[in-house]
């Protein structure tokens, strides 16, 4: 089942489509983080201003340097020792769709500890977008049953895993990490 769902989602991502998928946090809308047109589709589905940036998922911290100009050493410790899912905002984003990157040149990146996400990103060999599956301004759904019909209708594929789970998931902790190692929590 897992392998089949990874294969189906992979085909949609390769074709520039949008997936709705479970993560280590809340359900996410995802696409190829290097495809400008796919990223634009996510903004449209969410009715979100494209001036607001989106986060991306990588399968390993070893790939951070491919998408961030300068990775502070502290980042590796934060990722390794964080007990909760952690999104780190880095300065100097690169090799990503330009409409994904914040106006200040930063990007939020999370390394999920979630088998589906890990396998999908490894096979895709590129980062994928992960933004909560809600319309802009509405509450973040904590499980699949709370996702609006408008979101469900807007995507190209809905991953058939964890849909029956009633456990309430929380968004990740977000912190902004400066190249000099200083950091500030954006969301705890």
C-alpha positions as CSV (number, residue, x, y, z in Angstrom):
1,X,0.0,0.0,0.0
2,X,2.7,2.5,1.0
3,X,4.8,1.8,-2.1
4,X,1.7,2.1,-4.4
5,X,0.8,5.5,-2.9
6,X,4.4,6.7,-3.2
7,X,4.4,5.7,-6.9
8,X,1.0,7.4,-7.6
9,X,2.1,10.6,-5.8
10,X,5.5,10.6,-7.6
11,X,3.8,10.5,-11.0
12,X,1.6,13.5,-10.1
13,X,4.6,15.5,-8.8
14,X,6.6,14.7,-12.0
15,X,3.7,15.9,-14.1
16,X,3.6,19.3,-12.2
17,X,0.5,18.3,-10.3
18,X,-0.6,19.0,-6.7
19,X,-1.0,16.3,-4.1
20,X,-2.8,16.2,-0.7
21,X,-0.8,14.1,1.6
22,X,-0.2,13.1,5.3
23,X,2.9,14.3,7.0
24,X,4.5,14.2,10.4
25,X,2.4,17.2,11.3
26,X,-0.9,18.2,9.6
27,X,-2.1,17.1,6.1
28,X,-0.2,19.0,3.4
29,X,-0.7,20.4,-0.1
30,X,2.4,19.5,-2.0
31,X,4.2,19.9,-5.3
32,X,7.6,20.1,-6.9
33,X,9.4,22.9,-5.0
34,X,11.4,23.7,-8.1
35,X,8.4,24.1,-10.4
36,X,7.1,27.7,-10.5
37,X,3.8,26.8,-12.2
38,X,3.0,24.0,-9.7
39,X,3.8,26.4,-6.8
40,X,1.4,29.0,-8.4
41,X,-1.3,26.3,-8.4
42,X,-1.0,25.8,-4.6
43,X,-1.4,29.6,-4.0
44,X,-4.5,29.5,-6.2
45,X,-6.0,26.4,-4.4
46,X,-5.4,28.1,-1.0
47,X,-6.6,31.5,-2.1
48,X,-3.3,32.7,-0.7
49,X,-1.3,35.8,-1.6
50,X,1.8,34.7,-3.4
51,X,3.8,37.2,-1.2
52,X,3.5,34.6,1.6
53,X,6.1,32.0,1.3
54,X,5.7,28.2,1.6
55,X,7.8,25.7,3.3
56,X,9.6,22.7,1.8
57,X,10.4,19.2,2.9
58,X,13.7,17.4,2.4
59,X,14.4,13.8,3.3
60,X,17.8,14.4,4.9
61,X,19.8,17.4,6.3
62,X,22.6,16.4,3.9
63,X,20.6,18.1,1.2
64,X,20.3,21.5,3.0
65,X,23.3,23.0,1.2
66,X,21.7,22.4,-2.2
67,X,18.9,24.8,-1.3
68,X,20.5,27.2,1.3
69,X,23.6,29.3,0.6
70,X,25.0,29.0,4.1
71,X,23.8,26.5,6.6
72,X,24.7,27.4,10.2
73,X,26.3,24.5,12.1
74,X,23.6,24.9,14.8
75,X,21.0,23.8,12.3
76,X,22.2,20.2,12.3
77,X,22.0,20.0,16.1
78,X,18.5,21.6,16.2
79,X,17.3,19.0,13.6
80,X,18.9,16.1,15.4
81,X,17.7,16.9,18.9
82,X,14.3,18.4,18.3
83,X,11.7,16.2,19.8
84,X,8.8,17.8,17.9
85,X,8.6,18.4,14.1
86,X,10.7,21.5,13.4
87,X,10.7,23.9,10.5
88,X,13.8,26.1,10.3
89,X,13.7,29.3,8.2
90,X,17.1,29.9,6.5
91,X,18.5,32.9,4.7
92,X,19.8,32.6,1.2
93,X,17.4,30.2,-0.4
94,X,18.6,28.9,-3.8
95,X,17.7,26.3,-6.5
96,X,13.9,26.6,-5.8
97,X,10.9,28.1,-7.6
98,X,11.2,31.9,-7.1
99,X,7.6,32.2,-6.1
100,X,8.3,29.8,-3.2
101,X,11.0,32.0,-1.6
102,X,10.1,34.7,0.9
103,X,10.7,38.3,-0.2
104,X,13.7,38.5,2.1
105,X,15.3,35.5,0.3
106,X,14.6,33.0,3.1
107,X,12.9,29.6,3.0
108,X,11.4,27.3,5.6
109,X,12.6,23.7,5.5
110,X,11.6,20.6,7.5
111,X,13.1,17.1,7.6
112,X,10.0,15.0,8.3
113,X,10.2,11.8,10.3
114,X,7.4,10.2,8.4
115,X,7.7,7.1,6.2
116,X,5.5,8.2,3.3
117,X,7.2,11.7,3.1
118,X,10.7,10.2,3.4
119,X,10.1,7.6,0.6
120,X,8.4,10.1,-1.7
121,X,11.2,12.7,-1.4
122,X,13.9,10.1,-1.7
123,X,12.4,8.8,-4.9
124,X,11.5,12.3,-6.3
125,X,15.1,13.5,-5.6
126,X,13.9,17.1,-5.2
127,X,12.2,19.0,-2.3
128,X,8.5,19.1,-2.2
129,X,6.2,21.9,-0.9
130,X,4.3,21.3,2.3
131,X,1.7,23.8,3.3
132,X,-1.4,23.1,5.5
133,X,-4.4,21.9,3.6
134,X,-6.7,24.8,4.3
135,X,-7.9,27.9,2.6
136,X,-5.9,31.0,3.5
137,X,-7.3,32.5,6.7
138,X,-9.2,29.4,7.8
139,X,-8.2,27.1,10.7
140,X,-5.6,24.4,10.0
141,X,-7.3,21.0,9.8
142,X,-5.9,18.7,12.4
143,X,-6.9,15.5,10.6
144,X,-8.2,14.5,7.2
145,X,-11.9,14.8,8.1
146,X,-11.5,18.5,8.7
147,X,-10.2,19.3,5.2
148,X,-12.7,21.4,3.2
149,X,-14.3,20.2,0.0
150,X,-12.8,23.1,-1.9
151,X,-9.3,21.9,-1.1
152,X,-10.2,18.2,-1.9
153,X,-11.6,19.3,-5.3
154,X,-8.5,21.5,-6.1
155,X,-5.8,18.8,-6.0
156,X,-4.8,16.3,-8.6
157,X,-4.3,13.4,-6.2
158,X,-5.2,12.6,-2.6
159,X,-2.9,10.1,-1.0
160,X,-4.8,7.1,0.3
161,X,-3.1,6.8,3.7
162,X,-4.1,7.8,7.2
163,X,-7.4,9.2,6.0
164,X,-9.2,7.3,8.8
165,X,-7.0,8.6,11.6
166,X,-8.8,10.7,14.1
167,X,-5.7,11.7,16.0
168,X,-5.3,15.5,16.1
169,X,-2.0,16.6,14.6
170,X,-0.3,19.9,15.2
171,X,1.7,22.1,12.9
172,X,5.5,22.1,13.3
173,X,7.5,24.4,15.6
174,X,9.0,27.2,13.4
175,X,12.2,29.1,14.1
176,X,14.2,31.5,12.1
177,X,17.9,30.8,12.1
178,X,20.3,33.5,11.1
179,X,23.7,32.7,9.4
180,X,25.5,33.8,12.6
181,X,23.6,31.2,14.6
182,X,21.1,33.5,16.3
183,X,17.5,32.2,16.2
184,X,14.1,33.3,17.2
185,X,10.9,31.2,17.5
186,X,8.1,32.2,15.1
187,X,5.7,29.5,16.2
188,X,6.2,27.2,19.2
